[in-house]
Amino acid sequence: MRSFLVAVKGDKKRLELLAKCFAGKQLTIRKISDLWVIDAPTIAKAATRDDAFVIAKRLITQIHQVCTVYLNLEPPLEFTAIVWLDKNGKPCRQSIQASVIFTFREAGWGDDLSKIVAGSSFGSRLHKAICTSPSLQYAMEIAGEAPINWHRVYDIIEFVGNENVIAHEKWATRAEVRLVRQTANHYRHLGNPRKTPLPPDAPDLRKATYFALDLLKRWILRELKTKQ
């Protein structure tokens, strides 16, 4: 049976960070000789190269969605090829096709994903949970792959829950939720700003993004606990 890996390239330090974030049986980013690869059971057991490419694209989308929530890194990490392994587990051939690029934002959020429990990083275990959970899949779709904008800040807050739910969970105060939500709503309706006025002391997009993604991460942790 053939065995496949996904070859990627990018900044060395960021690849090393991602290797810490995704380390486990479910999903691993590692280096083989001078080649950085993504290794996962779903890609390794693909029947053909074409199947491997389809799986690789889906896998990369899932990784990127997790990183939208938990990491802010640049420049892009680029998917470059499907790699065949020989019977000794060494790369013996590459199939290069059109690149799929996914972009990480600002540096800073690596600790959550790289935390090791029972031999696997949180990023690897989260990816496994996403593959079997429609609710987590939907959460990742809301986070998306592009940089967070005001529309998505609003959507994330609406998805996580209203201000009463969020305050009850002690994730944020009602006033904090109301301020960020009203600000996001204002920028969603710039064609009619009088209808949704900008509140005093409105946060900028960077602060609002951190606030919304922090809520989403807390929601994800609650979901994971209920599925244990």
Summary of the structure (lengths in Angstrom):
residues: 228
radius of gyration: 19.5
end to end distance: 33.6
largest distance: 67.2
contacts: 704
relative contact order: 0.13
helix: 50%
strand: 18%
